Structure formats: structure tokens, C-alpha cells
Amino acid sequence: MNFVKLLNEWLKYMEAQVKPSTYSCYLRLAKKHIEPYFSGISAENINQTVISTFITEKLEKGRSDGRGGLSEKTVKDIMSVVNSVCKYGDTVYNVKRQPLLKWHYSNISKPVQIFTVEEQKVLENYLILDITPQKLGILICLYTGMRLGEICALTWNNVDVERKVFHIEKTVQRIYAKDMLGTHIFIGSPKTQSAIRDIPIASRLLPYLFSHKSQAEPAACVIDSQARIFLDPRSYQLHYKSLLHQCGLPYRNFHTLRHTFATRCVEMDMDVKSLSEILGHSNVNITLNRYVHSSIELKRNQIEKLCQIGNAVL
């Protein structure tokens, strides 16, 4: 059976099984990376040699813009789809499946990028100098670790200033259309149940929240109090990038705000279970693996404690 035909049948099956955002991800990987390569190949002929060649090509020159290879994470996601399609073919059509469709990637995660304490101070001082709704959203992310889609979906009726809690129950994403000819905004529940959560509001945020909430409709977006239409995450990213330039900070992607929040919490000895729940991780191990790798500043502070022993000896 032709593998591409099997792939498209699997996509049609999965469309009814997963959320639109997940399906959009599968569709993008299938149409951009899998279908062009496996066109004309029979599912029965996909073996370890074919897979190894495919993986090598994607790692070396897999980017659609011609600027090198894909990340191991992306290739891992692609291989997850390939294996799922093969399993589907085995289950539905009894297509003989090769047992060798495995790839052992390095699993070495890059260190998370954060703002230093001094950079965070510069950013915060710039934000509060004239705190517009868009700037307030960035400040909120620095003190909650909200994801880009979550802050774009946050409305004022999700902000309980009396109980001092943010209710996270929606996310906004830009996803591919089914024909892959365009994209559209999708508003839905977060990917996992653990991402639906309450986050305590830091006292530093309260004055700004009180001020802006009093002038906004309950259903209005926090980062655009005049709008009931959720702001496009891509547009908000561009606003954030421009803002960093204005206050003289080097560009770091929007997710750096989340990484910075999590790292500061670790530096302040917050217990990992609480941090994991605030971040909306599905399990504590994600938090441990990603953030409990001390920053150089924290390591330096720990090393300096040795000096106290030396001083005591003297």
C-alpha cells in the first residue's frame, strides 16, 4: 500500500480524535516533511535504512527555508507521526510493519534562555513607566510564567483581584487551515488538564490590575481592554520584540519570560511541586528537567558559601 495514501487516511482518522491544534501540528509535519519524501514508496518497503536516510536528511537540510537542518525535537515529532501511520496500517490493513522504526536521539536539551536580574529590572522599569494593556501583559508573564497563548486568551473575568487569582482556562493559537494554504486563529482549552489552573496574583501586579480592570468590560482581553476579539499571538510577539528594542535589551523570544519566571522561582527556593502546578506542567519531572539546573548566579552564590567556611577557619 502506498505510504502517502496511508498517511492521508491516518490524518483523516486523527482529525476526529484530537484537538484542532494537535491536528494542525500533525498536518504541518505530514505535508511539509513526510509526504514529499515518501511519495511513491510502499508502506511495506519502509525499513531502518529508509528511515535512517530520511532522518539524516532532515537533520542536515530539513528546513523549508534552506537554512540548514531541523532540530532533534522536530525530527522526533516527525518520527512519531511516521510510526503512528505504520501502526495504523498494521492495525487496519495488516500491512507488515518493520520492527526497526526507532531513532535514538541525543535527548540533550539546550539550556533555557532567561533575562538576568539586571535585565529584568530594566524591562520592568520600562513597562511600569507607562503601563498600557500590552505592557501589563508582559509584566503578568514575568510574574506568572503564562504562555503566549494563555496571556492572549486572558480576559478580565479570568482575573479575580479580590481573591488574588488568575484563572487559566483558554489558549489562543494560530493554526494551519486544512488545505495548508493559510492559517487562522483558534481559541480553545489548553492541551492538558493540568494547564487549566489558578495562579496566585503577586502583590506587585495588583495596583496595575485594579487600575486597568476598573476601565474594562469583563469579557474584554487583558492585553487589549477595548477588544473582545483575542489578539493574534504573532502580533503580540512582534509588539514584545519592538518593546525589547525600545528599552535597549537584546532580543529573546517570548517564552523567555516564562523561563525567567521559573528560574527566579527556583532561585528563591520555591518547592518544585508548587512551581510545576503554577506553570501548568503535566508532571513534576518536566519542571525538574527543564528548570532545576541552577543559573550561573545561583551557582556563584552557592560557591561563595564555601568562603564562609574558609573565613571561619582563618
ABEGO torsion letter per residue (X at the ends): XBAAAAAAAAAAAAAAABBAAAAAAAAAAAAAAAAAAABGBBAAABBAAAAAAAAAAAAAAABAAGAEBBBAAAAAAAAAAAAAAAAAAAAAAGBBBBAABBBBBAGBBBBBBBBBAAAAAAAAAAAAABBBAAAAAAAAAAAAGBBAAAAAABBAAABBAAAGBBBBABBBBBBBBAAGABBBBBBBBBABAAABBBBBBBAAAAAAAAAAAAABBAABBAABAABABBBBAAAAAAAAAAAAAAAGBBBBBAAAAAAAAAAAAAAAGBBAAAAAAAAGBABAAAAAAAABBBBAAAAAAAAAAAAAAAAAAX
